[in-house]
Amino acid sequence: MDRKAHSPPFQKIIIVGAGPSGLLLALLLAQHNIPSIVLEAWPWLDTRLRATQYGVPATRIFRRAGLLPDFRAASIPKFPAICWRRVADGEKLIEIDMSVVEDEEDRMTVLQLGEMIQIMYKHCIDPNIGKGLIDVRFNHWVTGTGQDEQSKRAWVDVEVGRNDEEKIPQRIEADYVVGCDGASSAVRRSLFGKEWPGQTWDCRFVVQNVFYDGFEKHGWEGGNYCIDHDHWGLIARRGHGGLWRVTYGDPAVGLTDEEYLARRPWHFKAMLPGNPEPDQYRIEQTNLYNIHNRCVESFKVGRILLAADAAHVCNPMGGYGCMTACLDVGGLADCFIGLYEGKAGEEILETYAKVRRDIFLKYVDARSIKNLDRVRKTDPWTVLGTDKFFGVIRDLNKNKAALKSFLMKESSIEYDFTQHYDGRLPNGGPTDSTASPSRAGIEVGLEA
Ligand SMILES: Cc1cc2nc3c(=O)[nH]c(=O)nc-3n(C[C@H](O)[C@H](O)[C@H](O)COP(=O)(O)OP(=O)(O)OC[C@H]3O[C@@H](n4cnc5c(N)ncnc54)[C@H](O)[C@@H]3O)c2cc1C
């Protein structure tokens, strides 16, 4: 192709949702001078308690997007270890020494999602970074989508205005629409309706930010996966000034939120070191969730694409959700960039849709379910001897260099779409993007 004669085959992309995936996609596109409009339903960025840790594959995308220095500055300085504990007696069963990677630029990122998206948003609206190419519009509630292949246009129908105002209907058009609008995605529903294949877990996730001096007093640090049939979850240091995140799944079914919260002192007494009473800790913020593992039938219908939670969701044990979201949009950005710069044809978007869905179903879905089962279903008194993953960690703990390379290696959930540029690999393929034996097998899906 004559590059000088090349004029971009599209002008603008609509991104629905100013969550981590939407903002990250906009930033990666702006690096290559591709304009986007980001439509956010709410008047603000999300402040709910959700993700806090993002594995090495996501960190590599943060570095590429120029976000990593600001993320590191906002994060806690050290994250020394991740361990698995038996709740019944607090015994630490096994741990991964994260200090072996503390000097690695691409080590796991630890930051509350709310803080992370604030930084992403600042980057988007910074004229030196977003280059004025990212138009973030709040109070834009997308209600439907449409497209016309002949004119090569796609659009969203939007209700514009704050909740307490009369909403003004609007139609906004571009060349492509990308749904980054989370688990209850209006874009996905406009394509596939309310149903999406998968399962909802029979528990309620209770997530809170907690101040409790007993963690340090009892020598707790880093991340602590808690194994028990009634009291399972993750307790981790997450912020400055002694801020910890306590996440547990309550196995009771069908209670009201108030009833779930009334059971919290029982869970805390069992799970927190020192078995504290409510007057010994302070809870700053709480959010409750139903949790699902689900994946949509296709990530692409014509000129409308889906990415991240809008396309797939998984339970949070092991921190796969946002990490996979980042890999989706990192890959999708490369596909749009290849197309925009004349290095790839439109078929590369089909490749994106196939590869990222295959990876979710083959690796992310299965591993996140294993992680969940490990904390809630295994026998905490025998799991150390029976769990294959713990066996791998035990072996790695004997050799620091091996542990380091294991923690930093390329993951089977990563995929480089630039290999399809300039016809290097055919688009529409590969038939099995996840088949490479060197990339298969057990991985730390903290990734663990
Ligand atoms: C308790 C919990 C803990 C988690 N922990 C981790 C973790 O440690 N690590 C990890 O990697 N992942 C974790 N996750 C998953 C992670 O939070 C999600 O995968 C991630 O937030 C997905 O990002 P997203 O941008 O796809 O969607 P979202 O973060 O949901 O953002 C979607 C955005 O779209 C907007 N929107 C929705 N509908 C519309 C509409 N109709 N019109 C316009 N805008 C709309 C929303 O307001 C929102 O701003 C956790 C999840 C939970 C629930």
PDBQT file of the ligand as one rigid body, heavy atoms in Angstrom, charges set to zero:
ROOT
HETATM    1  C1  LIG A 501     -15.906  -6.676  44.383  1.00  0.00    +0.000 C 
HETATM    2  C2  LIG A 501     -15.121  -6.619  43.119  1.00  0.00    +0.000 A 
HETATM    3  C3  LIG A 501     -13.731  -6.660  43.177  1.00  0.00    +0.000 A 
HETATM    4  C4  LIG A 501     -12.996  -6.646  42.001  1.00  0.00    +0.000 A 
HETATM    5  N1  LIG A 501     -11.625  -6.718  42.086  1.00  0.00    +0.000 NA
HETATM    6  C5  LIG A 501     -10.891  -6.739  40.958  1.00  0.00    +0.000 A 
HETATM    7  C6  LIG A 501      -9.461  -6.727  41.031  1.00  0.00    +0.000 A 
HETATM    8  O1  LIG A 501      -8.869  -6.651  42.100  1.00  0.00    +0.000 OA
HETATM    9  N2  LIG A 501      -8.769  -6.775  39.855  1.00  0.00    +0.000 N 
HETATM   10  C7  LIG A 501      -9.381  -6.811  38.640  1.00  0.00    +0.000 A 
HETATM   11  O2  LIG A 501      -8.702  -6.872  37.622  1.00  0.00    +0.000 OA
HETATM   12  N3  LIG A 501     -10.747  -6.755  38.550  1.00  0.00    +0.000 NA
HETATM   13  C8  LIG A 501     -11.504  -6.707  39.669  1.00  0.00    +0.000 A 
HETATM   14  N4  LIG A 501     -12.861  -6.577  39.587  1.00  0.00    +0.000 N 
HETATM   15  C9  LIG A 501     -13.498  -6.406  38.262  1.00  0.00    +0.000 C 
HETATM   16  C10 LIG A 501     -13.399  -4.964  37.755  1.00  0.00    +0.000 C 
HETATM   17  O3  LIG A 501     -13.857  -4.026  38.696  1.00  0.00    +0.000 OA
HETATM   18  C11 LIG A 501     -14.165  -4.840  36.440  1.00  0.00    +0.000 C 
HETATM   19  O4  LIG A 501     -13.759  -5.883  35.592  1.00  0.00    +0.000 OA
HETATM   20  C12 LIG A 501     -13.884  -3.505  35.770  1.00  0.00    +0.000 C 
HETATM   21  O5  LIG A 501     -14.374  -2.435  36.552  1.00  0.00    +0.000 OA
HETATM   22  C13 LIG A 501     -14.534  -3.478  34.382  1.00  0.00    +0.000 C 
HETATM   23  O6  LIG A 501     -14.328  -2.238  33.790  1.00  0.00    +0.000 OA
HETATM   24  P1  LIG A 501     -15.279  -1.718  32.623  1.00  0.00    +0.000 P 
HETATM   25  O7  LIG A 501     -14.720  -0.420  32.189  1.00  0.00    +0.000 OA
HETATM   26  O8  LIG A 501     -15.498  -2.781  31.634  1.00  0.00    +0.000 OA
HETATM   27  O9  LIG A 501     -16.717  -1.537  33.320  1.00  0.00    +0.000 OA
HETATM   28  P2  LIG A 501     -17.145  -0.572  34.502  1.00  0.00    +0.000 P 
HETATM   29  O10 LIG A 501     -16.031  -0.376  35.442  1.00  0.00    +0.000 OA
HETATM   30  O11 LIG A 501     -18.406  -1.142  35.033  1.00  0.00    +0.000 OA
HETATM   31  O12 LIG A 501     -17.431   0.820  33.799  1.00  0.00    +0.000 OA
HETATM   32  C14 LIG A 501     -18.542   0.984  32.938  1.00  0.00    +0.000 C 
HETATM   33  C15 LIG A 501     -18.896   2.451  32.823  1.00  0.00    +0.000 C 
HETATM   34  O13 LIG A 501     -19.966   2.570  31.890  1.00  0.00    +0.000 OA
HETATM   35  C16 LIG A 501     -20.964   3.422  32.419  1.00  0.00    +0.000 C 
HETATM   36  N5  LIG A 501     -22.254   3.034  31.851  1.00  0.00    +0.000 N 
HETATM   37  C17 LIG A 501     -23.005   1.953  32.145  1.00  0.00    +0.000 A 
HETATM   38  N6  LIG A 501     -24.112   1.932  31.404  1.00  0.00    +0.000 NA
HETATM   39  C18 LIG A 501     -24.062   3.028  30.606  1.00  0.00    +0.000 A 
HETATM   40  C19 LIG A 501     -24.941   3.561  29.617  1.00  0.00    +0.000 A 
HETATM   41  N7  LIG A 501     -26.088   2.951  29.295  1.00  0.00    +0.000 N 
HETATM   42  N8  LIG A 501     -24.579   4.708  28.990  1.00  0.00    +0.000 NA
HETATM   43  C20 LIG A 501     -23.415   5.327  29.285  1.00  0.00    +0.000 A 
HETATM   44  N9  LIG A 501     -22.562   4.870  30.230  1.00  0.00    +0.000 NA
HETATM   45  C21 LIG A 501     -22.883   3.735  30.868  1.00  0.00    +0.000 A 
HETATM   46  C22 LIG A 501     -20.890   3.175  33.927  1.00  0.00    +0.000 C 
HETATM   47  O14 LIG A 501     -21.471   4.224  34.660  1.00  0.00    +0.000 OA
HETATM   48  C23 LIG A 501     -19.387   3.045  34.136  1.00  0.00    +0.000 C 
HETATM   49  O15 LIG A 501     -18.781   4.293  34.351  1.00  0.00    +0.000 OA
HETATM   50  C24 LIG A 501     -13.642  -6.578  40.752  1.00  0.00    +0.000 A 
HETATM   51  C25 LIG A 501     -15.038  -6.513  40.692  1.00  0.00    +0.000 A 
HETATM   52  C26 LIG A 501     -15.774  -6.525  41.857  1.00  0.00    +0.000 A 
HETATM   53  C27 LIG A 501     -17.275  -6.432  41.773  1.00  0.00    +0.000 C 
ENDROOT
TORSDOF 0
